Amino acid sequence: MEDTTKIVTTAKPKKGKRWEHKELETRIKDPNITRVSDQGGLYGVVRRGKDGVPSVMFRWRFRHDDKLADFTAGTWPGDSLKEIRD
């Protein structure tokens, strides 16, 4: 039987910093990167189009009434990192 388990590889920005456009653009070219994390509960899921071009759907995870909740913050590069964080 073939193992169909997908390995999740999370990329993080340089220690103590947030992603910058060029740095994120370079890191997600790696096809093994499936998630990215930022500060303050913000994370992104990397998607690749049929043409192989990656985009990142960012979500903000937070706790509300003792339950985890996610809020879709935007998709990069369509939305800027500043817009997503705001």
C-alpha positions as CSV (number, residue, x, y, z in Angstrom):
1,M,0.0,0.0,0.0
2,E,1.3,3.5,-0.9
3,D,1.8,6.0,1.8
4,T,-0.3,9.1,0.9
5,T,0.5,11.1,4.1
6,K,1.4,14.6,3.2
7,I,4.3,16.2,5.2
8,V,3.6,19.6,6.4
9,T,6.6,21.9,6.4
10,T,6.2,25.3,8.0
11,A,8.5,28.2,7.1
12,K,9.2,30.9,9.7
13,P,10.6,34.4,9.1
14,K,14.0,35.3,10.5
15,K,13.9,35.1,14.3
16,G,11.9,37.8,15.9
17,K,10.7,39.3,12.7
18,R,7.7,39.3,10.4
19,W,7.7,38.2,6.8
20,E,8.8,40.7,4.3
21,H,7.5,40.5,0.7
22,K,10.8,39.4,-0.9
23,E,11.7,37.0,1.8
24,L,8.3,35.2,1.6
25,E,8.4,35.2,-2.1
26,T,11.8,33.4,-2.0
27,R,10.9,30.9,0.7
28,I,7.6,29.6,-0.8
29,K,9.3,28.7,-4.1
30,D,10.4,25.6,-2.2
31,P,7.7,23.0,-3.1
32,N,8.1,21.4,0.3
33,I,6.8,24.5,2.1
34,T,3.1,24.0,2.8
35,R,2.6,26.5,5.7
36,V,4.1,29.8,6.8
37,S,3.9,31.3,10.3
38,D,4.0,35.0,11.3
39,Q,3.6,36.7,14.6
40,G,0.4,37.0,16.8
41,G,-1.4,33.9,15.7
42,L,-1.2,34.7,12.0
43,Y,-0.4,31.7,9.7
44,G,-0.7,30.9,6.1
45,V,-1.5,27.8,3.9
46,V,0.5,27.7,0.7
47,R,-1.4,26.8,-2.4
48,R,0.0,26.2,-5.8
49,G,-2.0,26.8,-9.0
50,K,-1.9,24.5,-12.0
51,D,0.9,26.6,-13.4
52,G,2.9,26.0,-10.1
53,V,2.7,29.6,-9.0
54,P,2.3,29.7,-5.2
55,S,-0.1,31.9,-3.1
56,V,-0.6,32.0,0.6
57,M,-4.1,32.1,2.3
58,F,-3.5,33.8,5.6
59,R,-5.6,33.1,8.7
60,W,-5.5,34.5,12.2
61,R,-6.1,31.9,14.9
62,F,-7.3,33.2,18.3
63,R,-9.2,31.9,21.3
64,H,-12.8,33.1,21.9
65,D,-15.0,31.7,24.7
66,D,-12.3,29.1,25.4
67,K,-12.6,27.8,21.8
68,L,-10.1,28.2,18.9
69,A,-11.4,30.3,16.1
70,D,-9.9,31.2,12.7
71,F,-10.4,34.4,10.7
72,T,-9.4,34.6,7.0
73,A,-7.2,37.6,6.8
74,G,-6.4,37.6,3.1
75,T,-4.5,36.0,0.3
76,W,-1.0,37.0,-0.6
77,P,0.3,38.3,-3.0
78,G,-3.2,39.6,-4.0
79,D,-3.4,41.4,-0.6
80,S,-0.3,43.0,0.8
81,L,1.2,41.7,4.0
82,K,0.3,45.1,5.6
83,E,-3.4,44.7,4.6
84,I,-3.4,41.1,5.9
85,R,-1.9,42.1,9.3
86,D,-4.2,45.1,9.7
